[in-house]
């Protein structure tokens, strides 16, 4: 069914992909456009955002590419202004920016902790800070934050204290924003992916191991999933589409788990 976001504008933060393939933000941006939204695709890597826009425009959709440092308030404000200048409103905000760093409290440096908290949590805070006034003026909107099952349970067997803490914080941040703005027609929800096979995941594994170990690690991650295989970016994108659409008009302050039963 096409047209679930007809006449809506979607601002997708983190709309590019690290390397070939489909990241969560890239898939969400393309899917939103396929459902007739006008998309503003922003990423710290502008060429990656432009690639996403090229796909959308090649399919006959409407898209504008922009660059943003999602951890910098001035950069986020400029992104929001550019989206409003292009399309006049923002109906959907999707926050996809995030990443993990290994280490527990003793091993991890303060600098790494601060940077990871900023990347996973402050980025959503800043996007909401600058988008919410526009949604208030227009009388409504939908915010979709991409958290992780790591925010509710340790499932990877690795020590990633900043990732777990920030993703748990994003869940509570989502609830707080949802309840503050619920009477203004603004919904705020989050998607909790489990173990996923995306270019970003492969890129991070490759930073630690040689190619043989990369494939071995991916196979181990597949085996950890009840389905026998990790999910992909389209699983996250379709969950996001539901939360962004009017089909979820009575859904707010909730977490949609997309993990193939991993946390069950």
C-alpha positions in Angstrom: 0.0 0.0 0.0 1.7 3.2 -1.2 0.9 6.7 0.1 1.1 6.1 3.9 3.0 9.3 4.2 1.3 11.3 1.4 1.8 15.0 1.8 4.2 14.7 4.7 7.7 15.8 5.1 10.3 13.5 6.7 13.6 14.7 8.1 15.9 11.7 8.4 19.1 12.3 10.5 21.7 9.8 9.6 20.3 9.0 6.2 23.5 7.8 4.6 25.3 4.5 4.9 28.8 3.5 5.7 29.9 1.6 2.6 27.8 -0.4 0.2 24.4 -1.7 1.2 21.5 -0.5 3.3 21.9 1.2 6.7 18.9 1.9 8.9 18.6 5.6 8.0 19.2 5.0 4.3 16.5 2.4 4.1 14.1 4.5 6.2 14.6 7.5 4.0 14.0 5.5 0.8 10.9 3.8 2.3 9.4 7.1 3.4 9.8 8.5 -0.1 8.2 5.4 -1.6 5.3 6.1 0.7 5.1 9.6 -0.9 6.8 11.7 1.8 9.1 14.5 0.8 12.4 13.6 2.4 15.3 15.7 3.8 18.2 13.3 4.1 21.0 14.5 6.4 24.2 12.9 7.3 27.7 13.9 8.5 28.9 12.4 5.3 27.2 14.5 2.7 28.1 12.3 -0.3 26.3 9.4 1.5 23.2 11.6 2.0 23.4 12.5 -1.7 23.6 8.8 -2.7 20.4 8.2 -0.7 18.7 11.2 -2.5 19.9 9.9 -5.8 18.1 6.6 -5.2 14.9 8.4 -4.1 15.0 10.8 -7.1 15.7 7.9 -9.4 12.5 6.3 -8.2 10.5 9.5 -8.9 10.5 10.7 -5.3 11.3 14.1 -3.8 14.5 14.5 -1.7 17.0 17.1 -0.5 20.4 16.2 0.8 22.2 18.0 3.6 25.1 17.6 5.9 24.9 17.7 9.7 27.0 17.0 12.7 24.2 15.7 14.9 26.2 16.4 18.1 26.6 20.1 17.4 23.6 22.4 18.1 24.4 25.0 15.5 24.8 22.3 12.8 21.5 20.7 13.8 19.7 24.1 13.8 21.0 24.8 10.3 19.8 21.4 9.1 16.3 22.1 10.5 16.2 25.5 9.0 17.2 24.1 5.6 14.5 21.5 5.7 11.9 24.1 6.6 13.2 26.3 3.8 12.9 23.5 1.3 9.5 22.1 2.4 7.8 24.4 4.9 7.2 21.9 7.6 8.5 18.7 9.3 5.9 16.0 10.0 8.3 13.1 10.7 11.7 13.3 12.5 13.8 10.1 12.4 16.9 10.0 14.6 19.2 7.2 13.4 22.6 8.5 14.5 24.5 6.1 16.9 27.3 3.8 17.4 29.1 1.6 20.0 32.5 1.6 21.6 33.9 -1.4 23.6 34.9 -1.2 27.2 33.6 -1.0 30.7 33.9 1.8 33.3 37.6 1.1 34.1 38.9 0.4 30.6 37.0 3.2 28.8 38.4 6.7 28.7 36.3 9.6 29.8 36.7 11.1 26.3 35.3 7.9 24.7 32.4 7.9 27.2 31.5 11.5 26.5 31.7 11.1 22.7 29.5 8.0 22.7 26.9 9.5 25.0 26.8 12.5 22.7 26.5 10.4 19.6 23.7 8.1 20.9 21.8 10.4 23.2 22.7 14.1 22.7 22.1 13.8 19.0 18.4 12.9 19.6 18.1 15.7 22.2 19.4 18.3 19.8 17.2 17.2 16.9 14.2 17.3 19.1 15.2 20.7 20.6 15.2 22.2 17.1 12.4 20.3 15.5 9.7 20.4 18.2 9.0 24.1 17.9 8.1 23.6 14.2 5.9 20.6 15.1 4.2 22.7 17.7 3.5 25.5 15.2 2.0 23.1 12.7 -0.1 21.3 15.3 1.5 17.8 15.3 4.2 15.4 14.2 5.8 12.1 14.8 9.3 11.4 16.2 11.0 8.0 15.7 14.2 7.4 17.7 16.3 4.4 16.9 17.5 2.9 20.1 18.6 -0.7 20.6 17.7 -3.8 22.6 21.0 -3.0 24.4 19.0 -0.4 26.2 17.0 -3.1 28.0 19.2 -6.1 28.0 22.9 -7.1 27.4 22.7 -9.5 24.5 26.1 -9.2 22.7 28.3 -10.7 25.4 30.6 -7.6 25.0 31.4 -4.9 27.5 29.9 -1.7 26.0 29.0 0.4 29.0 28.5 3.7 27.2 26.3 2.1 24.5 24.0 0.3 26.9 23.7 3.4 29.1 23.0 5.8 26.2 20.5 3.5 24.5 18.7 3.0 27.7 18.7 6.8 28.2 17.2 7.2 24.7 14.3 5.0 25.7 13.5 7.2 28.7 14.1 10.3 26.7 11.6 9.1 24.2 9.0 8.6 26.9 9.6 12.0 28.5 9.3 13.8 25.2 6.2 11.8 24.4 4.4 12.7 27.6 5.4 16.4 27.5 3.9 16.9 24.0 1.1 14.3 23.9 -1.6 16.9 24.1 -0.1 18.9 21.3 -0.5 16.1 18.7 3.1 15.1 18.8 4.0 11.5 19.1 7.4 10.1 20.1 8.4 6.5 19.9 11.5 4.4 19.5 12.5 1.3 17.6 14.7 -1.2 19.4 16.7 -3.3 16.8 18.4 -6.4 17.9 21.4 -7.9 16.2 21.4 -6.5 12.7 23.5 -7.0 9.6 24.2 -3.5 8.2 27.2 -1.9 6.6 27.9 0.0 9.9 28.0 -3.3 11.8 30.3 -4.9 9.3 32.5 -1.8 9.2 32.9 -1.9 13.0 33.8 -5.6 13.0 36.3 -5.0 10.3 38.1 -2.4 12.3 38.9 -5.1 14.9 39.6 -8.2 12.8 40.9 -9.4 9.5 38.5 -10.6 6.8 38.3 -14.2 8.0 37.5 -13.1 11.5 34.8 -10.7 10.2 32.9 -13.5 8.5 33.3 -15.7 11.6 32.0 -13.0 13.8 29.0 -12.4 11.5 28.2 -16.1 11.6 28.4 -16.1 15.4 26.0 -13.1 15.5 23.6 -15.0 13.2 23.7 -18.0 15.5 22.8 -15.9 18.5 19.5 -15.0 16.9 16.5 -17.4 17.4 15.7 -17.0 13.7 19.3 -18.2 12.9 20.0 -15.0 11.1 20.4 -11.3 11.9 17.8 -8.8 10.8 18.6 -6.0 8.3 17.9 -2.3 7.8 14.6 -2.9 6.1 13.2 -4.5 9.2 14.0 -1.3 11.1 12.7 0.8 8.3 9.3 -0.9 8.1 8.9 -0.6 11.9 9.8 3.1 11.7 7.3 3.6 8.9 4.5 2.3 11.1 5.4 4.6 13.9 5.8 7.6 11.6 2.5 7.0 9.8 -1.1 7.9 10.9 -1.7 4.1 11.4 0.1 4.6 14.7 -2.0 7.7 15.6 -2.7 6.2 19.1 0.8 4.9 19.7 3.2 7.1 21.7 5.9 6.7 24.4 6.4 3.1 23.4 9.3 0.8 22.2 8.8 -1.4 19.1 11.3 -4.3 19.5 12.7 -5.6 16.2 14.9 -8.4 17.2 13.6 -11.8 15.8 12.9 -12.9 19.4 16.4 -12.2 20.7 15.2 -10.6 24.0 12.4 -13.1 24.5 
